[in-house]
Amino acid sequence: MTIKDKIVVNDTDMYINAGESSQDGAEIMATILPHDKVRLDVAYTYARNKYDSYTTGGIDYSGNMQPRSPRNHLNARVTLLPLLGLEVEFEMDDTSSQYADDANLHKYNRPTLYNLRASYDWKNWKVWAHVLNLTDEEYATYVSYSASDASMNMYSGAPRTVYAGLSYSFGEGN
């Protein structure tokens, strides 16, 4: 896909026209059931997002990759179904490095994140728990580089976080 007149934020935090850019890629996903109590899910994204025509402040960024766009993203899940109504899922989420600036001089490598989820359904009741960022990695959800103060700016991702819940569905029981 080609975008003409793409709007970007420059180094002085002003919105400007970046000219033309192209976004190409592919996504694939698969579910494998190797056993009646095991499910494997995998999803992969390949993205090539680049500036075709972009010059600002006398600097030509044409041909550079767009910042904050990792080329590869892999998500894999193993779900165990040991008892009727019980699911336990382990998830791995990995991305390749991404540029933080239009000049492609500064990169950010997000660590691989792991999550654990479990739920149990019984009649009209459901109890669940999630542990996100299981290994308590420090990571950023958004990165940019500011040339004006020569610094990498990052929005912090959540530390290890535990969620739990209990719900009841009114109506017919299972």
N, C-alpha and C positions, 0 to 999 in steps of 0.2 A: 504494500500500500504506500502510495506517495502522498505526502501532505505538502501543499504549497502554503506559504505564509505562516509557518509554524511560529507560535508565540513562545518565547523563552525568557528567563530572568537572567540578565547579564551580571557582571561582577559588581556593579553598583546597585544591585537590587531593583533595576528598572526593567519593565516588560518591554521587549523589543521583538521585531520580526526577524526570525532566523532564516528566512528564505524557504528553501525546499529541503525536506527530509524524507527518508524512506524507512518503513518498518516492515521487515520480512521475518518470517519464522514459521514454526510448526509446533504442534502439541500432539502428544500421544498419551493414551492411558490404557491400562490393562488390569483386569482382575483375574486372578488364578485361584482355583479352589483345589489345592492338592489333597485335601482331606475334608470330610464333612465337618470337622471342628477347627479348620484353619482356612483363613482367607488372606491372600496377598494382593495388595493394590499398589500399583506404581503409576506415577504420572511424570512426564518429562516435557519441558518446554525449551525450545531453542528460539532465541530472538536476536535479530541483527538490526539494530536501530541506529541509523547513522545520518549525519548531516550531508546532504548532497550539495547544498549551496548555502553557505553561511559565513559572512564576513562582518565583523564589527570592530570598531576602534582600530582599524588598519590591520587586524589579525584575521587570517583566513582559516576557519575551522572546517572547511569543506573536506569531506572524506573521514572526519573524526566520528567516533561512536558517540551516541548521546549519553550524557551522564545518567546515573541511577537506573541503569538498565542492564542487569546481568545477562550474559549471553546464554547461560545454562541454568536451569532450575529443575531439581529432582526431588520428588516427594515419594516416599515409600512407607507402606503401612503393613504390619502383620497383625491380624486380628485372630485371637483365640476364642473359641466358643465351647468352653469345657462342659458347661451345664446348660440345660434349657433355660433361656432367658438371660444368661450371663455372657457378656462380651468384655474382653480385655484387649485393648489395642495399643501397640507400640508404634510410634511414628518417627521417621527421620526426615528432616527438611534441609536441603543443601542448595546453595546458589554459588555460581562462580563469582569471581571478583567483578566489581563494577567501577567505572570511572566516577569521580566526584565533580569533575569540571569539564567544560567544553574543550579545553586544550588536550585532554586525555593525559595529563601529567600526574594526577593524583588518583590513587585507587583505594578502594575499601574492600576488604575480604571479610564477609560475615562468617562467623563460625557456624558449623553445622548445629542445628537445633534438634532436640529430642523431646517428645511429649509422650505421656502415658495417660490412657483413658480407660475407665471401666464403668459398666452400667449393668444393672440387674432389673429385669422386668418380672413382676409377679402379680398376676391378676390385674387390678387397676393401678397398681403402685409401680413406681420406677424410682430407683435410687442410683445416683451416679456420682463419680468423682473424676476430676481431671488434674493432672500435674503437668503444667506447661513449662517449657524450658527446664526440663528435668535436671540437667547438669549445671544449671544456674550460670549460663554464659552471659558475659557482657556483650551486647551487640547493639547495632543501630538499625532503626526502621527506615531512616532517611538520612542521606549524606549529601553534603555539598562542600565545595571549596570556595573560600572567599579570597580573591586575589588582593582586595583592598587591605585586609589585615593578615594575609598569609596564614589562614587557619582553616582547619577542617571543621565543619559544623555537622553535628550529628544529633538526631533525636533518638534518645535511648529506648531500647526495647525493654519489655517487662522482665524483671528477675524471675526466678522460680516462683510460680504462682499456683496455688491450689484452689480449685473450685469444687464444691460439692452441692448436691441438691436432692430433694425428695419431691415427688409429684404424685398426684392422684388424679385419675381421669374418671369423671362422672359418666355413667352410662353402663353399657354391658361390660361385664368382667371377661377376662380371657380364660 
